[in-house]
Amino acid sequence: ALGLFGAGAKVGFEYWASWLDWPVNVGGKPWDSLPAFVPLTFEIMVLFAGVSTVIALFIVSKLYPGKKPQLISPRVTNDQFALAFEHTGGNVNVAEVYDLLKGYNVVEIEERVA
């Protein structure tokens, strides 16, 4: 949608520039010579579409400057991995989960209540 807006704005600007602001007769061609406007219109359309896609990606992903990350562990971005298990009150024995994790030489086990 923003690509079409950019293309329309660019064609409007070229018509305005070649008709009102800077009317120059180039080779006897009319001021509204559409074939001369096509290559740059396509490039502007692709530029606007690409930039709007990147902006939409940042908005949907909630990636913006100054955002505080919600990390499970502070070292997860440096040199460690983290696993999070959510216990919803089913028939899961927490002691068995601890024993299973200790069998794999887990460095740290932390339990949090949300």
C-alpha positions in Angstrom: 0.0 0.0 0.0 2.8 2.4 0.9 4.6 1.4 -2.4 1.5 2.5 -4.4 1.4 5.7 -2.3 5.0 6.4 -3.1 4.5 5.7 -6.8 1.5 8.0 -6.9 3.2 10.8 -5.1 6.2 10.5 -7.4 4.1 10.6 -10.6 2.2 13.6 -9.1 5.5 15.4 -8.3 6.9 14.7 -11.8 3.7 16.0 -13.4 3.8 19.1 -11.2 7.5 19.7 -11.9 7.2 19.3 -15.7 4.0 21.2 -16.1 3.9 24.0 -13.5 7.2 24.5 -11.8 9.9 23.9 -14.5 8.2 23.5 -17.9 11.0 22.6 -20.3 10.4 21.4 -23.9 12.8 18.4 -24.3 13.0 17.2 -27.9 9.4 18.3 -28.7 7.9 15.8 -26.2 4.8 16.8 -24.3 5.0 17.7 -20.6 3.0 14.6 -19.6 5.3 12.0 -21.3 4.4 9.0 -19.2 7.1 6.6 -20.6 9.8 8.9 -19.2 8.3 8.6 -15.7 8.0 4.8 -15.6 11.5 3.7 -14.5 11.9 6.0 -11.6 8.3 5.4 -10.6 9.0 1.7 -10.3 12.2 2.4 -8.2 10.3 4.7 -5.8 7.5 2.1 -5.5 10.0 -0.6 -4.6 11.8 1.7 -2.1 8.6 2.7 -0.3 7.4 -0.9 -0.2 10.7 -2.1 1.2 11.0 0.6 3.8 7.3 0.1 4.9 8.0 -3.7 5.2 10.9 -3.1 7.5 9.0 -0.6 9.6 6.1 -3.1 9.8 8.5 -5.9 10.9 9.8 -3.7 13.7 6.3 -2.7 14.9 4.9 -6.3 14.8 8.0 -7.8 16.4 8.1 -5.0 19.0 11.7 -4.2 18.2 12.3 -0.6 18.9 15.2 1.4 20.5 15.2 1.5 24.2 13.1 -1.6 24.8 14.0 -3.6 27.8 14.4 -7.3 27.0 12.6 -9.9 29.1 15.3 -12.5 29.6 14.9 -15.7 31.6 18.5 -15.4 32.8 20.9 -12.4 32.4 23.6 -14.7 30.9 21.3 -16.2 28.2 22.6 -13.7 25.6 26.3 -14.3 26.4 27.3 -17.9 27.0 24.4 -20.0 28.3 21.2 -21.6 27.3 18.0 -21.5 29.3 15.0 -23.7 29.4 11.7 -22.6 30.8 9.0 -25.0 32.0 5.6 -23.8 32.8 3.8 -25.8 35.5 0.1 -25.4 35.2 -0.9 -27.7 38.1 -1.3 -30.9 36.2 0.1 -34.3 37.3 3.7 -33.2 36.9 6.1 -34.1 39.8 8.5 -31.2 40.2 11.1 -33.4 42.0 11.3 -35.8 39.0 11.9 -32.8 36.7 14.7 -31.6 39.0 16.3 -35.1 39.1 16.1 -35.4 35.3 17.8 -32.0 34.8 20.5 -32.8 37.3 21.3 -36.0 35.4 22.4 -33.8 32.5 24.8 -31.7 34.5 22.6 -28.6 34.7 24.5 -25.6 36.1 21.6 -23.9 37.8 18.0 -24.7 38.5 15.8 -21.8 39.5 12.1 -21.9 40.4 10.0 -18.8 39.9 6.4 -18.2 40.8 4.6 -15.8 38.4 
